[in-house]
Amino acid sequence: GVPWPILLSDARQGASYPTSLHTQYSAYPASELHLVPGRLQQFGAGIGLKGLGVLLRSGSVDHWVQWSSWLLSTNLHHPTLRDAIPDVTNRLADAFPDRAILIRSIDGFLDPDLPSAFVRAGYRIVVSRQVYFFDGREPDYLTRSTVKRDLKELRALKDYVLVEHDDLKSDDAPRITELYRQLYIAKHSPLNPQYTVGFVAEALRHRWLEFRGLRHASGRLDGIYACFRQGGCTSTPFIGYDT
């Protein structure tokens, strides 16, 4: 009774990083070399990343099937994930014998034995990205000066109201998509997931993402975020605002 969404990839150049290992390990880092201090370091890293990209392409690194994929920057998995590893892996191996089997966002924070369970099933653990955890039941972060400042400014906002998920309509989907694109795509990188209006509308309708936003008195949405929940854990993979 637990759904395990799967993603088939034969990603071409320019695909977003949740759908392409080439993008994640070569193209995206290369696009952010301007953040590296020093031209010599940038030059050396650029050559290394270009060479890595050629190796990954020649090895067909993006010919895979990924399971428990929610098309998000960080996938949260159902609590029964560890028990499902042997069965799902065998089914995928039978159905897609020519593809590598991939699963993203595996960590040992919630289940310390989870990474080793995948290794025992024949997987290899590859470092992917850094993710920060905190326990919302002990919200020490609320005492931080930056959080206090943000809350103070939020309360001081004029002509805005907080909009809950059920207050949002399908007609808001284009504006929500635009707010996300202004931040994640225009300001940061087109290699981030480029969610469509259709994706956002379905996420609103089926509530696989839980949205909350700020609406101006004129009726215009100017800020939005969405949470993804799974097994007592919450991530916020979708954020946007009028830049």
C-alpha positions in Angstrom: 0.0 0.0 0.0 3.0 2.4 0.0 3.6 4.2 -3.4 7.2 4.3 -4.6 7.3 6.8 -7.5 10.0 6.0 -10.0 11.8 8.3 -12.5 13.4 7.1 -15.7 16.3 9.3 -16.9 18.2 9.6 -20.2 18.9 13.3 -19.3 20.3 15.6 -21.9 22.6 18.5 -21.3 21.0 21.2 -19.2 18.6 18.9 -17.2 18.0 19.9 -13.6 20.1 18.2 -11.0 17.4 16.0 -9.4 17.1 14.3 -12.8 20.8 14.3 -13.9 23.9 13.1 -12.1 26.0 14.9 -14.8 24.4 18.2 -13.9 24.7 17.6 -10.1 28.4 16.7 -10.2 29.7 18.6 -13.2 27.5 21.3 -14.8 26.0 22.8 -11.7 29.3 23.2 -9.8 30.9 24.6 -13.0 28.1 27.2 -13.2 29.0 28.4 -9.7 32.7 28.7 -10.1 32.4 32.5 -9.7 31.9 31.9 -6.0 35.4 30.4 -5.7 37.9 33.0 -4.5 40.9 33.4 -6.8 41.1 33.1 -10.6 43.7 30.3 -10.5 41.5 28.2 -8.3 38.5 28.9 -10.6 40.6 27.9 -13.6 41.9 24.7 -12.1 38.4 23.7 -10.8 36.9 24.5 -14.2 39.3 22.1 -16.0 38.7 19.4 -13.4 34.9 19.7 -13.7 35.0 19.7 -17.5 37.1 16.5 -17.5 34.7 14.9 -14.9 31.8 15.9 -17.2 33.4 14.1 -20.2 34.0 11.0 -18.1 30.4 11.0 -16.8 29.0 11.4 -20.3 31.1 8.7 -21.7 30.0 6.4 -19.0 26.3 7.0 -19.7 25.9 8.3 -16.1 22.3 9.4 -16.7 20.9 6.1 -17.9 19.1 5.0 -14.7 15.9 4.4 -12.9 15.4 6.2 -9.6 12.9 5.1 -7.0 11.2 7.1 -4.2 11.7 10.1 -6.4 9.4 13.1 -5.7 11.2 15.4 -8.2 12.4 17.6 -5.3 15.8 18.9 -4.2 15.7 16.7 -1.1 13.6 13.5 -1.2 12.0 12.5 2.0 11.2 8.7 2.2 8.4 6.7 3.7 9.3 5.1 7.1 9.1 1.6 5.5 11.9 2.4 3.1 14.5 0.1 4.7 12.2 -2.9 4.7 11.3 -2.2 1.1 14.9 -2.2 -0.3 15.2 -5.9 -1.3 11.8 -6.2 -3.0 11.8 -2.9 -4.8 15.4 -3.3 -5.9 14.7 -6.8 -7.4 11.6 -5.6 -9.2 13.5 -2.7 -10.7 16.4 -4.9 -11.7 13.9 -7.2 -13.5 12.0 -4.4 -15.2 15.0 -2.3 -16.2 18.0 -4.7 -16.6 20.1 -2.2 -18.6 19.8 0.7 -16.2 21.5 1.6 -13.0 19.2 1.7 -10.0 19.4 5.0 -8.1 17.9 6.5 -4.9 18.7 10.1 -3.7 18.8 11.7 -0.3 19.8 8.7 1.8 21.1 9.7 5.3 21.7 8.1 8.7 20.0 10.9 10.7 16.5 9.4 11.1 17.6 5.8 10.7 21.3 5.2 11.4 21.2 1.7 9.8 19.7 3.0 6.5 22.9 3.6 4.5 24.4 0.2 5.5 21.1 -1.5 4.6 21.5 -0.2 1.0 25.2 -1.3 0.9 24.1 -4.8 2.0 21.6 -4.8 -1.0 24.4 -4.0 -3.4 24.2 -0.2 -3.6 27.2 2.1 -3.5 27.0 5.3 -1.3 28.1 8.4 -3.1 28.3 11.8 -1.4 25.6 14.1 -2.9 24.9 17.3 -1.1 24.8 18.8 2.4 21.5 18.8 4.2 20.8 20.4 7.6 18.4 18.8 10.2 16.8 20.3 13.2 14.3 19.0 15.7 11.2 21.2 15.5 10.0 19.8 18.8 12.8 21.7 20.5 12.8 24.9 18.5 16.0 26.5 19.8 16.3 28.3 16.5 13.6 30.7 17.6 16.0 32.3 20.0 18.5 33.3 17.2 18.7 37.0 16.4 18.2 36.5 12.7 14.9 34.6 13.3 13.7 37.2 15.8 14.4 40.0 13.3 12.6 38.1 10.5 9.5 37.6 12.8 9.5 41.2 13.8 9.6 42.4 10.2 6.9 39.8 9.2 4.6 41.2 12.0 5.3 44.7 10.9 4.2 44.1 7.3 1.4 46.4 6.2 -1.3 45.4 3.8 -0.4 41.7 3.8 -2.2 38.7 5.1 -0.9 35.1 5.6 -2.6 32.7 3.1 -3.0 29.1 4.1 -3.1 26.2 1.6 -6.9 25.9 1.5 -7.1 29.7 0.7 -5.1 29.2 -2.5 -6.9 28.4 -5.7 -5.8 26.9 -9.0 -5.9 30.4 -10.4 -2.9 31.2 -8.2 -0.7 28.5 -9.8 0.8 30.8 -12.5 1.8 33.4 -10.0 3.2 30.8 -7.6 5.2 29.4 -10.5 6.5 32.8 -11.4 7.5 33.7 -7.8 9.5 30.4 -7.7 11.1 31.1 -11.1 12.2 34.6 -10.0 14.2 33.2 -7.1 15.4 29.7 -8.1 15.8 30.1 -11.8 16.4 33.8 -12.6 18.4 34.7 -9.5 20.2 31.4 -9.0 20.4 28.8 -11.8 18.3 27.3 -14.6 19.8 24.0 -13.5 17.4 24.0 -10.6 14.1 22.2 -11.1 11.9 24.3 -13.4 8.4 23.5 -12.2 5.6 24.2 -14.6 2.2 25.7 -13.9 0.7 22.3 -14.4 3.0 20.8 -11.7 2.1 23.5 -9.2 -1.6 23.2 -9.9 -1.6 19.5 -9.3 0.5 19.9 -6.2 -2.1 22.4 -4.9 -5.0 20.2 -5.8 -3.6 16.9 -4.4 -1.7 18.5 -1.6 1.5 16.6 -2.1 3.1 20.0 -1.4 1.5 22.1 1.4 1.7 25.8 0.4 1.6 29.0 2.4 2.0 32.5 1.3 1.7 36.3 1.7 -1.1 38.1 -0.2 -1.2 41.8 -0.7 -4.4 43.8 -0.1 -4.7 44.2 -3.9 -5.1 40.4 -4.1 -1.6 39.7 -5.5 0.6 37.0 -4.1 4.1 38.2 -3.4 5.7 35.4 -1.4 5.2 31.6 -1.3 6.7 28.5 0.2 5.7 24.8 0.2 6.4 22.0 2.6 6.8 18.3 1.8 6.0 15.9 4.6 6.9 12.2 5.0 7.1 10.1 8.1 7.2 12.9 10.7 9.8 14.9 8.7 9.3 18.1 6.8 11.3 19.8 4.1 10.8 23.1 2.3 11.9 22.5 -1.3 9.8 25.2 -2.9 10.3 28.9 -2.1 9.6 32.0 -4.1 9.0 35.7 -3.7 8.8 38.9 -5.8 12.5 39.8 -6.1 
